[in-house]
Amino acid sequence: MSHKRALITGASKGLGFALALELAHQGWQLIITARDTEKLLKAKRALVSLTQVTAIAGDVRDEIHLLELADLMSAKKWSLDLVVNNASYLGVSPLSNLLDHSIDNMHLVLHTNMIAPISLLQKVKPHFSPAAQVVNISSDAGVEAYETWGVYGGSKAGLDHMTAILGKENPQYRFYAFDPGDMRTDMHQAAFPGEDISDRPLPETQAVPALIKLVQSDLPSGRYTAQSQELFVHQTQA
């Protein structure tokens, strides 16, 4: 029996871990990565009883880490059916206006959210399976002009546009930008320090089911949200 294999960045918690857990339940083999070694190993322990899991800690801004992931694929002769660029960096907390934002911090946000996903794909593309899919995690801040969200939103807008171009340049694969919506995560809490975000849904309640529908669909490359009607139409017709 052949198993599908997914590479998920930012998989130690939040959306990344919730997605990894659901894929593990469905029999996918996983390669997971995140910056925090302790949290990543904790995630691996929660997954390893369900499926084959390889955990490699590192920062997606670190080219050596990305090469390590590609080298693993080569050494194991593994192919990738799914890559999820989930690792993201919010920036300063509380968020600040663009003209007050540290340029150094801006570079970190843009590198993490926009450049690193492309750099990773460049390195692992030789290991794509014939029907590989890529999901770049987006945000409504990449579409709407929210005050103080300029840096993060700008990085996601750039990622959205590059995802669309990737789909045009590589029609043999599927490239999706996926907006999960508001979620009860550490990053969302950092965006709203001191606020009660308990009314936001956990990633596993809305975002992950919608993302699974997207991966299981035959929808064309493009931008989708957790509320995209196409996902529910596809489910009805399946």
N, CA, C and O of each residue as an XYZ file, in Angstrom:
952
protein
N       0.853     -1.198      0.000
C       0.000      0.000      0.000
C       0.883      1.239      0.000
O       1.765      1.384      0.846
N       0.639      2.128     -0.952
C       1.439      3.339     -1.009
C       0.747      4.453     -0.229
O      -0.472      4.618     -0.282
N       1.560      5.203      0.491
C       1.042      6.290      1.309
C       1.440      7.618      0.686
O       2.536      7.757      0.143
N       0.550      8.582      0.767
C       0.899      9.921      0.332
C       1.783     10.575      1.388
O       1.734     10.226      2.567
N       2.593     11.531      0.935
C       3.539     12.179      1.845
C       3.374     13.692      1.760
O       3.260     14.262      0.674
N       3.364     14.328      2.931
C       3.208     15.783      3.012
C       4.341     16.395      3.811
O       4.803     15.822      4.798
N       4.784     17.561      3.375
C       5.747     18.382      4.107
C       5.005     19.611      4.611
O       4.412     20.351      3.825
N       5.039     19.829      5.926
C       4.320     20.946      6.535
C       5.290     21.778      7.354
O       5.951     21.256      8.251
N       5.382     23.059      7.055
C       6.204     23.954      7.867
C       5.335     24.582      8.956
O       4.115     24.668      8.822
N       5.981     25.016     10.026
C       5.223     25.591     11.137
C       4.247     24.591     11.727
O       3.104     24.930     12.032
N       4.711     23.336     11.888
C       3.802     22.238     12.234
C       3.789     21.878     13.709
O       3.200     20.864     14.084
N       4.420     22.677     14.555
C       4.506     22.311     15.970
C       3.266     22.693     16.766
O       3.069     22.202     17.878
N       2.427     23.566     16.210
C       1.243     24.030     16.946
C       0.277     24.679     15.965
O       0.556     24.784     14.771
N      -0.870     25.115     16.496
C      -1.824     25.862     15.696
C      -2.323     25.105     14.482
O      -2.532     23.893     14.533
N      -2.512     25.834     13.385
C      -3.038     25.243     12.162
C      -2.135     24.138     11.634
O      -2.622     23.094     11.198
N      -0.823     24.358     11.670
C       0.101     23.365     11.139
C      -0.022     22.024     11.831
O      -0.067     20.983     11.175
N      -0.076     22.046     13.157
C      -0.202     20.787     13.899
C      -1.579     20.166     13.690
O      -1.688     18.953     13.508
N      -2.626     20.979     13.714
C      -3.979     20.453     13.523
C      -4.115     19.778     12.165
O      -4.755     18.733     12.050
N      -3.515     20.368     11.138
C      -3.539     19.762      9.810
C      -2.736     18.469      9.797
O      -3.181     17.464      9.241
N      -1.549     18.490     10.410
C      -0.722     17.284     10.467
C      -1.470     16.146     11.153
O      -1.401     14.999     10.711
N      -2.175     16.458     12.218
C      -2.916     15.436     12.957
C      -4.012     14.824     12.090
O      -4.190     13.606     12.086
N      -4.740     15.650     11.362
C      -5.804     15.125     10.504
C      -5.231     14.287      9.362
O      -5.774     13.231      9.038
N      -4.148     14.744      8.756
C      -3.516     13.966      7.690
C      -2.990     12.641      8.227
O      -3.083     11.616      7.551
N      -2.437     12.655      9.438
C      -1.950     11.418     10.055
C      -3.089     10.426     10.236
O      -2.923      9.235      9.973
N      -4.232     10.902     10.679
C      -5.402     10.029     10.836
C      -5.834      9.439      9.497
O      -6.414      8.354      9.449
N      -5.552     10.153      8.415
C      -5.927      9.675      7.085
C      -4.834      8.834      6.432
O      -4.974      8.413      5.284
N      -3.744      8.588      7.166
C      -2.706      7.695      6.668
C      -1.581      8.348      5.897
O      -0.739      7.654      5.327
N      -1.550      9.675      5.869
C      -0.449     10.356      5.193
C       0.834     10.195      6.000
O       0.798     10.208      7.231
N       1.959     10.043      5.322
C       3.262     10.119      5.968
C       3.693     11.582      5.983
O       3.415     12.331      5.047
N       4.371     11.976      7.052
C       4.593     13.398      7.290
C       6.058     13.753      7.483
O       6.825     13.010      8.094
N       6.420     14.902      6.950
C       7.667     15.579      7.291
C       7.239     16.908      7.893
O       6.596     17.720      7.228
N       7.593     17.127      9.145
C       7.158     18.345      9.830
C       8.371     19.142     10.279
O       9.412     18.584     10.625
N       8.214     20.447     10.265
C       9.310     21.316     10.672
C       8.756     22.541     11.387
O       7.637     22.979     11.122
N       9.554     23.083     12.294
C       9.220     24.296     13.038
C      10.493     24.772     13.717
O      11.474     24.034     13.797
N      10.476     25.999     14.202
C      11.683     26.563     14.825
C      11.963     25.981     16.202
O      13.120     25.742     16.548
N      10.925     25.751     16.988
C      11.078     25.328     18.381
C      11.235     23.813     18.448
O      10.279     23.071     18.219
N      12.452     23.358     18.766
C      12.737     21.927     18.776
C      11.863     21.180     19.768
O      11.314     20.127     19.443
N      11.730     21.715     20.972
C      10.951     21.026     22.008
C       9.487     20.870     21.595
O       8.907     19.796     21.753
N       8.892     21.937     21.068
C       7.491     21.862     20.650
C       7.321     20.947     19.440
O       6.310     20.257     19.314
N       8.317     20.944     18.552
C       8.237     20.077     17.379
C       8.295     18.611     17.786
O       7.544     17.790     17.259
N       9.175     18.278     18.716
C       9.273     16.891     19.173
C       8.011     16.471     19.917
O       7.599     15.313     19.836
N       7.400     17.397     20.635
C       6.125     17.103     21.295
C       5.058     16.787     20.251
O       4.261     15.865     20.422
N       5.052     17.561     19.170
C       4.107     17.301     18.085
C       4.367     15.936     17.464
O       3.430     15.192     17.173
N       5.632     15.610     17.263
C       5.968     14.310     16.683
C       5.475     13.176     17.566
O       4.943     12.185     17.067
N       5.648     13.315     18.875
C       5.199     12.262     19.791
C       3.688     12.054     19.699
O       3.196     10.939     19.873
N       2.966     13.121     19.428
C       1.511     13.007     19.308
C       1.086     12.374     17.986
O      -0.036     11.884     17.861
N       1.979     12.385     17.006
C       1.644     11.900     15.668
C       2.192     10.522     15.356
O       1.628      9.800     14.534
N       3.285     10.150     16.004
C       4.050      8.983     15.575
C       3.292      7.674     15.756
O       3.598      6.695     15.076
N       2.316      7.631     16.647
C       1.531      6.403     16.805
C       0.533      6.223     15.667
O      -0.056      5.153     15.515
N       0.344      7.271     14.868
C      -0.642      7.241     13.792
C      -0.029      6.991     12.425
O      -0.666      6.397     11.555
N       1.206      7.445     12.231
C       1.809      7.362     10.908
C       3.317      7.544     11.010
O       3.849      7.783     12.095
N       4.001      7.431      9.882
C       5.444      7.698      9.837
C       5.660      9.211      9.858
O       5.097      9.942      9.042
N       6.476      9.666     10.797
C       6.714     11.102     10.962
C       8.211     11.372     11.026
O       8.933     10.731     11.788
N       8.666     12.315     10.230
C      10.039     12.806     10.308
C       9.978     14.269     10.719
O       9.329     15.078     10.056
N      10.650     14.606     11.808
C      10.632     15.975     12.329
C      12.033     16.570     12.247
O      12.992     15.990     12.756
N      12.146     17.721     11.609
C      13.428     18.415     11.489
C      13.220     19.865     11.907
O      12.519     20.618     11.230
N      13.823     20.250     13.009
C      13.664     21.613     13.514
C      14.534     22.587     12.724
O      15.642     22.253     12.305
N      14.017     23.782     12.531
C      14.786     24.805     11.833
C      13.906     25.981     11.454
O      12.681     25.921     11.551
N      14.552     27.047     11.022
C      13.875     28.282     10.628
C      13.778     28.318      9.106
O      14.776     28.103      8.417
N      12.598     28.585      8.582
C      12.434     28.596      7.128
C      13.229     29.713      6.464
O      13.428     29.691      5.250
N      13.688     30.692      7.245
C      14.552     31.736      6.672
C      15.983     31.243      6.476
O      16.785     31.900      5.813
N      16.299     30.095      7.050
C      17.654     29.545      7.020
C      17.799     28.630      5.804
O      17.191     27.561      5.748
N      18.602     29.050      4.840
C      18.792     28.263      3.625
C      19.364     26.878      3.925
O      19.043     25.912      3.234
N      20.198     26.779      4.937
C      20.767     25.477      5.303
C      19.660     24.525      5.746
O      19.680     23.342      5.405
N      18.702     25.039      6.500
C      17.571     24.207      6.933
C      16.761     23.728      5.731
O      16.379     22.560      5.671
N      16.499     24.608      4.786
C      15.729     24.222      3.605
C      16.475     23.182      2.779
O      15.869     22.251      2.248
N      17.785     23.341      2.673
C      18.591     22.345      1.963
C      18.581     21.008      2.689
O      18.614     19.950      2.060
N      18.536     21.061      4.016
C      18.465     19.832      4.807
C      17.183     19.062      4.485
O      17.195     17.835      4.392
N      16.097     19.782      4.319
C      14.836     19.131      3.964
C      14.925     18.494      2.577
O      14.468     17.369      2.375
N      15.510     19.214      1.633
C      15.663     18.674      0.285
C      16.608     17.480      0.273
O      16.366     16.499     -0.431
N      17.685     17.561      1.050
C      18.640     16.450      1.123
C      17.985     15.203      1.702
O      18.286     14.084      1.287
N      17.087     15.402      2.665
C      16.354     14.266      3.232
C      15.552     13.563      2.147
O      15.558     12.335      2.062
N      14.863     14.338      1.319
C      14.071     13.755      0.241
C      14.948     12.946     -0.708
O      14.566     11.865     -1.156
N      16.125     13.485     -1.008
C      17.047     12.786     -1.906
C      17.561     11.501     -1.284
O      17.575     10.451     -1.927
N      17.986     11.587     -0.024
C      18.565     10.426      0.654
C      17.555      9.293      0.795
O      17.904      8.121      0.650
N      16.313      9.642      1.075
C      15.265      8.632      1.275
C      14.581      8.234     -0.031
O      13.786      7.296     -0.068
N      14.906      8.968     -1.112
C      14.236      8.757     -2.392
C      12.714      8.890     -2.251
O      11.938      8.115     -2.809
N      12.335      9.897     -1.487
C      10.924     10.164     -1.246
C      10.376     11.147     -2.274
O      11.100     12.007     -2.775
N       9.112     11.012     -2.577
C       8.412     12.009     -3.387
C       7.417     12.743     -2.498
O       6.988     12.227     -1.466
N       7.060     13.939     -2.907
C       6.136     14.778     -2.149
C       4.822     14.925     -2.904
O       4.798     15.312     -4.072
N       3.740     14.613     -2.221
C       2.415     14.804     -2.793
C       1.809     16.141     -2.383
O       0.939     16.681     -3.066
N       2.286     16.667     -1.255
C       1.719     17.909     -0.731
C       2.782     18.687      0.032
O       3.500     18.123      0.858
N       2.880     19.977     -0.245
C       3.714     20.894      0.535
C       2.802     21.985      1.075
O       2.073     22.628      0.320
N       2.848     22.187      2.382
C       2.045     23.236      3.007
C       2.987     24.256      3.637
O       3.618     23.989      4.659
N       3.070     25.418      3.018
C       3.868     26.521      3.562
C       3.009     27.257      4.586
O       2.310     28.220      4.270
N       3.086     26.769      5.825
C       2.262     27.308      6.900
C       3.035     28.242      7.831
O       2.441     29.121      8.455
N       4.345     28.063      7.928
C       5.148     28.896      8.829
C       4.972     30.370      8.475
O       5.146     30.765      7.322
N       4.630     31.166      9.461
C       4.411     32.598      9.246
C       4.957     33.389     10.423
O       5.118     32.868     11.527
N       5.238     34.656     10.162
C       5.722     35.553     11.205
C       4.867     36.807     11.178
O       4.781     37.487     10.156
N       4.231     37.111     12.310
C       3.334     38.264     12.400
C       4.082     39.580     12.364
O       3.635     40.545     11.745
N       5.230     39.613     13.035
C       5.967     40.864     13.187
C       5.840     41.378     14.600
O       5.749     40.591     15.543
N       5.834     42.676     14.758
C       5.773     43.260     16.099
C       4.386     43.065     16.706
O       3.383     43.019     15.994
N       4.348     42.954     18.012
C       3.081     42.870     18.741
C       3.133     43.839     19.918
O       4.016     43.716     20.767
N       2.213     44.798     19.992
C       1.094     45.004     19.069
C       1.557     45.481     17.694
O       2.654     46.018     17.543
N       0.702     45.274     16.701
C       1.009     45.693     15.339
C       1.153     47.211     15.264
O       0.591     47.940     16.081
N       1.911     47.674     14.278
C       2.148     49.119     14.167
C       1.860     49.618     12.758
O       1.833     48.843     11.802
N       1.644     50.924     12.648
C       1.437     51.538     11.342
C       2.680     51.375     10.475
O       3.798     51.276     10.980
N       2.466     51.349      9.174
C       3.574     51.135      8.243
C       4.705     52.143      8.432
O       5.876     51.762      8.437
N       4.370     53.415      8.586
C       5.414     54.429      8.667
C       6.122     54.442     10.010
O       7.105     55.161     10.188
N       5.635     53.657     10.950
C       6.299     53.519     12.246
C       6.988     52.168     12.399
O       7.624     51.905     13.420
N       6.862     51.316     11.393
C       7.325     49.936     11.518
C       8.839     49.841     11.312
O       9.394     50.465     10.408
N       9.485     49.062     12.151
C      10.918     48.816     12.002
C      11.204     48.144     10.660
O      10.591     47.133     10.318
N      12.135     48.715      9.911
C      12.495     48.134      8.616
C      13.149     46.765      8.803
O      12.920     45.856      8.005
N      13.948     46.615      9.836
C      14.565     45.311     10.096
C      13.495     44.249     10.329
O      13.589     43.137      9.809
N      12.472     44.601     11.120
C      11.393     43.650     11.365
C      10.598     43.384     10.095
O      10.133     42.268      9.861
N      10.448     44.416      9.281
C       9.740     44.251      8.017
C      10.437     43.219      7.134
O       9.784     42.392      6.498
N      11.766     43.275      7.102
C      12.530     42.290      6.334
C      12.257     40.876      6.837
O      12.112     39.949      6.040
N      12.186     40.708      8.152
C      11.934     39.384      8.729
C      10.559     38.856      8.319
O      10.416     37.684      7.970
N       9.551     39.727      8.365
C       8.197     39.316      7.990
C       8.144     38.922      6.517
O       7.611     37.868      6.168
N       8.695     39.767      5.661
C       8.660     39.498      4.227
C       9.449     38.245      3.874
O       9.039     37.477      3.004
N      10.573     38.036      4.540
C      11.380     36.847      4.271
C      10.627     35.588      4.682
O      10.544     34.628      3.916
N      10.076     35.595      5.900
C       9.386     34.409      6.399
C       8.147     34.080      5.578
O       7.932     32.926      5.207
N       7.341     35.081      5.297
C       6.016     34.845      4.730
C       5.975     34.816      3.212
O       5.044     34.256      2.634
N       6.961     35.404      2.557
C       6.884     35.544      1.107
C       8.067     34.904      0.384
O       7.885     34.222     -0.625
N       9.275     35.121      0.897
C      10.460     34.611      0.208
C      10.737     33.158      0.566
O      11.011     32.347     -0.318
N      10.669     32.817      1.853
C      10.990     31.457      2.293
C      10.114     30.393      1.631
O      10.638     29.346      1.251
N       8.797     30.610      1.473
C       7.997     29.587      0.797
C       8.479     29.289     -0.621
O       8.491     28.134     -1.047
N       8.873     30.328     -1.348
C       9.366     30.123     -2.710
C      10.718     29.421     -2.678
O      10.978     28.533     -3.491
N      11.574     29.814     -1.748
C      12.887     29.179     -1.632
C      12.750     27.690     -1.325
O      13.475     26.867     -1.884
N      11.821     27.348     -0.437
C      11.601     25.931     -0.129
C      11.118     25.177     -1.364
O      11.599     24.081     -1.652
N      10.173     25.757     -2.089
C       9.643     25.080     -3.272
C      10.719     24.878     -4.333
O      10.739     23.849     -5.009
N      11.610     25.849     -4.479
C      12.708     25.689     -5.436
C      13.545     24.456     -5.109
O      14.019     23.757     -6.004
N      13.718     24.205     -3.828
C      14.605     23.117     -3.405
C      13.938     21.746     -3.436
O      14.601     20.739     -3.681
N      12.638     21.701     -3.189
C      11.982     20.387     -3.127
C      11.201     20.046     -4.392
O      10.692     18.931     -4.510
N      11.094     20.972     -5.338
C      10.358     20.682     -6.571
C      10.856     19.422     -7.284
O      10.032     18.684     -7.823
N      12.168     19.138     -7.313
C      12.608     17.905     -7.978
C      12.002     16.637     -7.383
O      12.056     15.572     -7.999
N      11.432     16.748     -6.203
C      10.870     15.581     -5.527
C       9.345     15.562     -5.572
O       8.717     14.730     -4.918
N       8.747     16.467     -6.334
C       7.289     16.487     -6.465
C       6.806     15.210     -7.148
O       7.424     14.739     -8.103
N       5.713     14.661     -6.661
C       5.050     13.571     -7.364
C       4.346     14.155     -8.593
O       4.192     15.373     -8.682
N       3.919     13.320     -9.535
C       3.296     13.851    -10.755
C       2.058     14.712    -10.508
O       1.750     15.594    -11.309
N       1.351     14.466     -9.412
C       0.135     15.236     -9.116
C       0.297     16.057     -7.840
O      -0.653     16.215     -7.074
N       1.486     16.573     -7.616
C       1.773     17.293     -6.371
C       0.903     18.542     -6.230
O       0.515     19.178     -7.210
N       0.615     18.863     -4.972
C      -0.132     20.066     -4.629
C       0.687     20.897     -3.648
O       1.408     20.359     -2.808
N       0.564     22.206     -3.768
C       1.204     23.139     -2.843
C       0.120     24.035     -2.266
O      -0.692     24.596     -3.002
N       0.111     24.167     -0.943
C      -0.814     25.078     -0.274
C       0.002     26.133      0.461
O       0.754     25.812      1.382
N      -0.143     27.376      0.059
C       0.485     28.496      0.751
C      -0.575     29.169      1.622
O      -1.580     29.667      1.114
N      -0.345     29.179      2.928
C      -1.344     29.725      3.841
C      -1.377     31.247      3.738
O      -0.363     31.924      3.910
N      -2.558     31.758      3.458
C      -2.767     33.179      3.213
C      -3.523     33.813      4.378
O      -3.565     33.261      5.477
N      -4.106     34.955      4.131
C      -4.840     35.689      5.163
C      -5.730     36.720      4.496
O      -5.413     37.220      3.417
N      -6.859     37.041      5.147
C      -7.687     38.114      4.603
C      -6.972     39.452      4.670
O      -7.344     40.396      3.973
N      -5.931     39.537      5.519
C      -5.134     40.764      5.583
C      -4.355     40.992      4.295
O      -3.867     42.096      4.054
N      -4.235     39.962      3.468
C      -3.594     40.105      2.173
C      -4.528     40.653      1.109
O      -4.099     40.969     -0.001
N      -5.804     40.764      1.449
C      -6.820     41.247      0.509
C      -7.423     42.568      0.973
O      -7.618     43.489      0.180
N      -7.715     42.646      2.270
C      -8.329     43.840      2.840
C      -7.260     44.770      3.426
O      -6.226     44.312      3.914
N      -7.521     46.075      3.371
C      -6.572     47.069      3.896
C      -6.922     47.386      5.347
O      -7.675     48.319      5.625
N      -6.369     46.599      6.266
C      -6.598     46.812      7.694
C      -5.487     47.683      8.273
O      -4.307     47.437      8.023
N      -5.859     48.686      9.036
C      -4.852     49.521      9.693
C      -3.957     48.658     10.580
O      -4.427     47.750     11.266
N      -2.675     48.956     10.553
C      -1.587     48.305     11.303
C      -1.226     46.919     10.771
O      -0.283     46.302     11.265
N      -1.947     46.424      9.787
C      -1.652     45.100      9.226
C      -0.843     45.193      7.932
O      -0.743     44.213      7.193
N      -0.268     46.360      7.655
C       0.365     46.578      6.364
C       1.501     45.636      6.036
O       1.591     45.144      4.911
N       2.374     45.374      6.999
C       3.542     44.530      6.721
C       3.118     43.077      6.549
O       3.452     42.438      5.552
N       2.387     42.567      7.518
C       1.928     41.179      7.427
C       1.005     41.001      6.221
O       1.160     40.057      5.445
N       0.046     41.915      6.071
C      -0.873     41.821      4.950
C      -0.167     41.939      3.613
O      -0.505     41.237      2.660
N       0.819     42.833      3.545
C       1.585     42.972      2.315
C       2.337     41.704      1.963
O       2.433     41.336      0.792
N       2.874     41.029      2.983
C       3.607     39.783      2.733
C       2.673     38.701      2.209
O       3.054     37.915      1.342
N       1.452     38.660      2.732
C       0.495     37.652      2.282
C      -0.069     37.995      0.906
O      -0.357     37.099      0.113
N      -0.227     39.285      0.618
C      -0.660     39.689     -0.721
C       0.381     39.274     -1.755
O       0.045     38.784     -2.833
N       1.655     39.478     -1.408
C       2.725     39.059     -2.305
C       2.733     37.557     -2.507
O       2.923     37.076     -3.624
N       2.527     36.812     -1.422
C       2.497     35.353     -1.526
C       1.315     34.897     -2.377
O       1.446     33.973     -3.179
N       0.162     35.542     -2.204
C      -1.005     35.211     -3.030
C      -0.686     35.369     -4.513
O      -0.990     34.493     -5.322
N      -0.073     36.492     -4.854
C       0.202     36.773     -6.262
C       1.227     35.786     -6.824
O       1.082     35.311     -7.951
N       2.247     35.483     -6.048
C       3.243     34.519     -6.517
C       2.643     33.120     -6.627
O       3.038     32.342     -7.495
N       1.691     32.795     -5.751
C       1.016     31.505     -5.852
C       0.253     31.410     -7.167
O       0.278     30.374     -7.831
N      -0.424     32.492     -7.540
C      -1.152     32.513     -8.811
C      -0.201     32.339     -9.989
O      -0.513     31.633    -10.948
N       0.954     32.981     -9.913
C       1.937     32.866    -10.992
C       2.523     31.458    -11.042
O       2.733     30.913    -12.126
N       2.785     30.870     -9.886
C       3.278     29.490     -9.847
C       2.310     28.548    -10.555
O       2.731     27.633    -11.263
N       1.015     28.775    -10.361
C       0.022     27.946    -11.030
C       0.073     28.087    -12.538
O      -0.130     27.114    -13.264
N       0.345     29.308    -13.017
C       0.461     29.536    -14.461
C       1.736     28.908    -15.018
O       1.732     28.337    -16.109
N       2.819     29.018    -14.264
C       4.120     28.546    -14.740
C       4.284     27.033    -14.628
O       5.120     26.441    -15.311
N       3.482     26.413    -13.764
C       3.613     24.968    -13.525
C       2.235     24.313    -13.579
O       1.737     23.840    -12.557
N       1.613     24.281    -14.757
C       0.230     23.793    -14.852
C       0.071     22.313    -14.531
O      -1.048     21.835    -14.340
N       1.178     21.587    -14.473
C       1.092     20.158    -14.154
C       0.821     19.906    -12.677
O       0.449     18.799    -12.287
N       1.011     20.951    -11.845
C       0.768     20.836    -10.407
C      -0.372     21.775    -10.012
O      -0.833     22.587    -10.815
N      -0.815     21.648     -8.765
C      -1.828     22.551     -8.227
C      -1.189     23.444     -7.164
O      -0.533     22.960     -6.241
N      -1.387     24.736     -7.307
C      -0.874     25.712     -6.338
C      -2.058     26.482     -5.762
O      -2.778     27.177     -6.479
N      -2.240     26.343     -4.463
C      -3.365     26.975     -3.790
C      -2.885     27.985     -2.756
O      -1.987     27.693     -1.967
N      -3.482     29.169     -2.761
C      -3.387     30.080     -1.622
C      -4.650     29.844     -0.809
O      -5.755     29.914     -1.346
N      -4.497     29.566      0.476
C      -5.647     29.214      1.311
C      -5.719     30.134      2.513
O      -4.791     30.201      3.318
N      -6.836     30.844      2.623
C      -7.090     31.737      3.757
C      -7.946     30.992      4.775
O      -9.119     30.726      4.513
N      -7.376     30.648      5.939
C      -8.121     29.855      6.917
C      -9.118     30.654      7.734
O      -9.936     30.071      8.446
N      -9.069     31.980      7.648
C      -9.938     32.807      8.469
C      -9.378     32.976      9.876
O      -8.311     32.453     10.196
N     -10.104     33.707     10.706
C      -9.678     33.911     12.092
C      -9.663     32.577     12.831
O     -10.557     31.748     12.661
N      -8.638     32.386     13.650
C      -8.515     31.151     14.418
C      -8.003     31.464     15.813
O      -7.358     32.489     16.036
N      -8.293     30.583     16.735
C      -7.807     30.729     18.107
C      -6.403     30.125     18.178
O      -6.230     28.954     18.518
N      -5.413     30.947     17.853
C      -4.026     30.507     17.836
C      -3.152     31.531     18.551
O      -3.586     32.645     18.845
N      -1.913     31.129     18.823
C      -0.966     32.045     19.463
C      -0.731     33.284     18.607
O      -0.633     34.393     19.134
N      -0.639     33.103     17.280
C      -0.393     34.249     16.407
C      -1.570     35.221     16.436
O      -1.379     36.436     16.482
N      -2.768     34.688     16.409
C      -3.938     35.568     16.444
C      -4.000     36.318     17.772
O      -4.383     37.487     17.814
N      -3.623     35.643     18.852
C      -3.608     36.312     20.148
C      -2.571     37.426     20.165
O      -2.810     38.493     20.729
N      -1.404     37.175     19.540
C      -0.363     38.201     19.478
C      -0.821     39.411     18.673
O      -0.397     40.536     18.938
N      -1.685     39.179     17.694
C      -2.205     40.287     16.891
C      -3.201     41.130     17.673
O      -3.418     42.303     17.367
N      -3.800     40.518     18.683
C      -4.787     41.217     19.510
C      -4.434     41.038     20.985
O      -5.181     40.410     21.734
N      -3.283     41.596     21.401
C      -2.821     41.378     22.778
C      -3.826     41.892     23.805
O      -4.353     42.999     23.690
N      -4.073     41.063     24.804
C      -4.985     41.458     25.865
C      -6.450     41.218     25.570
O      -7.285     41.318     26.469
N      -6.778     40.902     24.325
C      -8.178     40.648     23.973
C      -8.543     39.192     24.231
O      -7.690     38.305     24.185
N      -9.810     38.962     24.501
C     -10.336     37.610     24.645
C     -10.683     37.090     23.251
O     -11.605     37.598     22.612
N      -9.954     36.087     22.780
C     -10.216     35.545     21.445
C     -10.874     34.168     21.527
O     -10.817     33.389     20.575
N     -11.493     33.876     22.660
C     -12.101     32.555     22.843
C     -13.284     32.318     21.909
O     -13.733     31.183     21.751
N     -13.795     33.398     21.282
C     -14.901     33.220     20.342
C     -14.414     32.803     18.958
O     -15.222     32.420     18.112
N     -13.106     32.870     18.714
C     -12.570     32.430     17.424
C     -12.520     30.904     17.397
O     -12.242     30.278     18.420
N     -12.783     30.304     16.247
C     -12.771     28.842     16.178
C     -11.354     28.279     16.253
O     -10.404     28.903     15.780
N     -11.223     27.114     16.843
C      -9.952     26.407     16.811
C      -9.669     25.969     15.374
O     -10.608     25.762     14.605
N      -8.399     25.824     14.997
C      -8.077     25.458     13.612
C      -8.773     24.187     13.136
O      -9.170     24.087     11.975
N      -8.920     23.216     14.038
C      -9.473     21.926     13.632
C     -10.978     21.952     13.383
O     -11.526     21.000     12.829
N     -11.655     23.035     13.787
C     -13.111     23.049     13.644
C     -13.586     23.551     12.282
O     -14.613     23.091     11.783
N     -12.857     24.487     11.671
C     -13.281     25.037     10.384
C     -12.176     25.002      9.336
O     -12.383     24.515      8.225
N     -11.006     25.517      9.690
C      -9.936     25.659      8.702
C      -9.441     24.312      8.194
O      -9.312     24.114      6.986
N      -9.164     23.387      9.105
C      -8.617     22.095      8.678
C      -9.606     21.310      7.822
O      -9.206     20.804      6.773
N     -10.881     21.178      8.211
C     -11.811     20.468      7.327
C     -11.898     21.080      5.931
O     -11.968     20.354      4.939
N     -11.895     22.405      5.849
C     -11.948     23.059      4.542
C     -10.673     22.803      3.751
O     -10.724     22.577      2.542
N      -9.539     22.838      4.423
C      -8.269     22.598      3.749
C      -8.180     21.160      3.247
O      -7.656     20.911      2.161
N      -8.690     20.220      4.031
C      -8.714     18.825      3.595
C      -9.594     18.673      2.353
O      -9.235     17.953      1.421
N     -10.738     19.348      2.341
C     -11.606     19.310      1.159
C     -10.872     19.841     -0.069
O     -11.001     19.293     -1.163
N     -10.106     20.904      0.119
C      -9.364     21.488     -0.994
C      -8.342     20.501     -1.536
O      -8.238     20.310     -2.748
N      -7.593     19.879     -0.647
C      -6.557     18.929     -1.065
C      -7.177     17.716     -1.760
O      -6.579     17.149     -2.674
N      -8.357     17.327     -1.332
C      -9.019     16.158     -1.914
C      -9.798     16.494     -3.178
O     -10.329     15.600     -3.837
N      -9.869     17.767     -3.517
C     -10.660     18.196     -4.666
C      -9.839     18.128     -5.944
O      -8.645     17.829     -5.932
N     -10.520     18.415     -7.047
C      -9.818     18.577     -8.322
C      -9.908     20.029     -8.782
O      -9.871     20.320     -9.978
N     -10.028     20.932     -7.812
C     -10.150     22.349     -8.137
C      -8.860     22.882     -8.755
O      -7.774     22.417     -8.411
N      -8.964     23.846     -9.657
C      -7.765     24.402    -10.293
C      -6.957     25.249     -9.321
O      -7.450     25.653     -8.268
N      -5.728     25.505     -9.685
C      -4.892     26.403     -8.894
C      -5.623     27.724     -8.691
O      -6.340     28.190     -9.576
N      -5.431     28.330     -7.505
C      -6.097     29.596     -7.233
C      -6.137     29.896     -5.757
O      -5.501     29.216     -4.952
N      -6.893     30.927     -5.405
C      -7.024     31.338     -4.007
C      -8.379     30.895     -3.466
O      -9.418     31.143     -4.078
N      -8.352     30.245     -2.327
C      -9.570     29.749     -1.695
C      -9.559     30.129     -0.215
O      -8.508     30.402      0.365
N     -10.739     30.138      0.374
C     -10.863     30.418      1.797
C     -11.589     29.254      2.459
O     -12.122     28.374      1.784
N     -11.601     29.262      3.788
C     -12.307     28.208      4.517
C     -13.804     28.248      4.239
O     -14.516     27.286      4.526
N     -14.285     29.364      3.677
C     -15.706     29.482      3.355
C     -15.975     29.421      1.849
O     -17.097     29.687      1.417
N     -14.971     29.076      1.050
C     -15.145     29.064     -0.404
C     -16.258     28.100     -0.814
O     -16.231     26.921     -0.462
N     -17.230     28.612     -1.556
C     -18.370     27.793     -1.960
C     -17.929     26.607     -2.811
O     -18.555     25.548     -2.770
N     -16.853     26.777     -3.585
C     -16.392     25.694     -4.455
C     -16.083     24.424     -3.676
O     -16.310     23.319     -4.169
N     -15.564     24.579     -2.458
C     -15.210     23.409     -1.657
C     -16.452     22.624     -1.280
O     -16.437     21.393     -1.291
N     -17.525     23.323     -0.947
C     -18.746     22.656     -0.514
C     -19.517     22.097     -1.704
O     -20.170     21.060     -1.588
N     -19.446     22.775     -2.847
C     -20.054     22.250     -4.066
C     -19.373     20.957     -4.457
O     -20.029     19.979     -4.819
N     -18.030     20.957     -4.381
C     -17.272     19.757     -4.731
C     -17.650     18.606     -3.819
O     -17.786     17.472     -4.278
N     -17.825     18.883     -2.524
C     -18.177     17.840     -1.571
C     -19.552     17.261     -1.910
O     -19.752     16.051     -1.814
N     -20.507     18.123     -2.307
C     -21.854     17.667     -2.627
C     -21.851     16.782     -3.863
O     -22.589     15.799     -3.934
N     -21.012     17.136     -4.840
C     -20.986     16.397     -6.094
C     -20.183     15.113     -5.997
O     -20.372     14.201     -6.802
N     -19.281     15.030     -5.013
C     -18.396     13.863     -4.918
C     -19.176     12.599     -4.588
O     -18.589     11.524     -4.471
